Amino acid sequence: MSVLEVRGLSVELGGREALADVTLEVDSGELVGLIGPNGAGKTTLLRSILALVKPRSGTVLVDGRPAAAGRPGVGYVPQRHEFAWDFPISVEDAVLTGRVGVIGWLRRAGVADYRAVASALDRVQLTELRKRPVGELSGGQRQRVLVARALALDPAILLLDEPFTGLDAPTQDLLTELFVDLAREGRALLMTTHDLASAVHSCTRLCLLNRTVIASGTPEELAGSEPWMRTFGVTASSPLLKTVGVV
């Protein structure tokens, strides 16, 4: 079942075409890697799905309904620099902010909200640090807070924007295992990443994007070099092709 349907999406930013006729689906149980060079429109696509960017044309449906800002069924993990880590709140309270759309502004969190936060912290192995100020966390711990913040919504689809950037190997392995488990449990995940080798290894499907979808398929279906060369603008001798294991 398709949780996310993007049809003919085109977006202009500052007079420049950022996305052109993008069509993409993500089904329940899929971990889809959104792959492309810098400036390819990956983050713009995520922001369009979140209804934070108005498209020039095309449609975005989440669970069969038009995309809308603040929809509870969509969990979003931004890049770490987008969160105010110097704000004086605990890990638990930071994760609780992810449920503002459910709780409502100026309303107090209830038992169900704190249970959702506790479950999310357990999934990312941060329960013991729940009372620690977020400003005291390491980079890897901060990334796990952002993942927990999105999971606290119990979303049907999870959007991940470069979740592995700057992480050490143990934290990256922990998060990769979590994302794979979430897909196996029936959630839909769409993840932008520059870690091509990891994406080929862990994702159920890859979408190669450079302002438009160049190719989409399982890692096995994208085992040829041509779509990768077109997406990244590289030659047949590029080390990038060895990184993703294509010939």
C-alpha positions, 0 to 999 in steps of 0.5 A, spaced: 500 500 500 502 506 498 503 511 504 506 516 499 504 518 492 508 524 489 505 525 482 508 530 476 511 535 482 515 541 479 518 546 484 521 553 483 525 556 488 528 563 487 526 563 479 530 556 478 527 550 477 529 545 483 524 539 481 521 537 474 516 532 474 518 528 479 514 522 480 515 517 486 511 512 491 513 509 497 509 503 500 508 501 507 514 496 509 519 500 504 526 504 506 527 508 500 534 511 499 533 518 495 540 519 492 543 524 488 548 530 488 548 536 492 543 541 489 539 535 486 533 537 490 533 532 495 531 536 501 526 540 497 522 534 495 522 532 503 520 539 504 514 539 499 512 532 502 511 536 508 507 542 505 513 547 507 514 548 499 509 550 494 509 546 488 508 550 481 505 543 479 503 536 481 500 533 487 503 530 493 498 525 497 500 522 504 495 516 506 491 518 500 490 525 502 493 532 500 500 533 504 498 538 509 503 542 514 504 539 521 500 532 519 501 527 525 502 521 520 508 524 517 515 524 522 521 528 519 528 528 522 531 534 519 539 535 519 542 536 526 544 544 525 536 545 524 535 544 531 536 549 537 541 545 541 542 551 546 535 551 548 535 549 555 530 543 555 532 536 557 532 530 552 525 528 554 522 535 553 525 535 546 522 529 544 516 531 547 516 537 542 515 532 536 508 531 539 506 539 539 501 538 533 497 532 536 497 535 543 496 542 541 499 549 542 498 551 550 495 545 552 499 540 557 501 533 555 498 527 557 499 520 559 499 518 552 504 523 550 509 521 555 508 514 553 509 515 546 516 519 548 518 513 553 517 508 547 521 513 542 527 514 547 527 506 548 527 505 540 533 509 540 537 507 546 536 514 550 532 512 556 537 513 561 539 520 558 532 522 558 533 528 563 540 530 561 540 537 557 540 537 550 546 541 550 550 536 553 549 531 548 554 528 543 553 529 535 550 522 535 546 522 541 543 529 538 541 525 532 538 519 536 534 525 539 531 527 532 529 520 530 526 519 537 522 526 536 519 524 529 518 517 532 514 519 538 508 521 533 508 514 531 508 516 524 506 512 518 512 515 514 518 517 516 522 522 512 530 522 514 534 528 511 541 526 511 541 522 518 548 519 518 552 526 517 558 526 521 556 520 525 561 515 528 560 508 525 557 505 532 551 510 531 550 509 524 550 502 525 545 503 530 540 507 526 541 503 520 538 497 524 533 501 527 530 504 520 531 497 517 527 494 523 521 500 522 521 498 515 520 491 517 514 493 522 510 496 516 512 503 516 514 507 510 521 511 510 524 516 505 531 517 507 536 522 503 543 520 504 550 521 501 553 514 504 552 511 498 555 504 500 550 504 506 544 505 502 545 500 497 546 495 502 540 497 507 535 500 503 529 496 499 529 501 494 533 507 491 531 513 487 536 516 483 534 524 483 537 530 479 532 535 479 527 529 476 527 522 477 533 519 473 531 511 475 528 508 481 528 500 483 532 495 488 539 496 488 539 489 484 535 493 479 540 499 479 546 494 478 548 498 471 553 504 471 549 508 466 543 511 471 549 513 476 553 516 471 547 520 469 545 522 476 552 524 478 554 527 472 561 522 472 564 518 467 565 510 467 572 511 471 569 514 477 570 511 484 563 513 485 561 507 481 566 502 485 563 505 491 556 503 489 558 496 487 556 497 479 560 496 473 
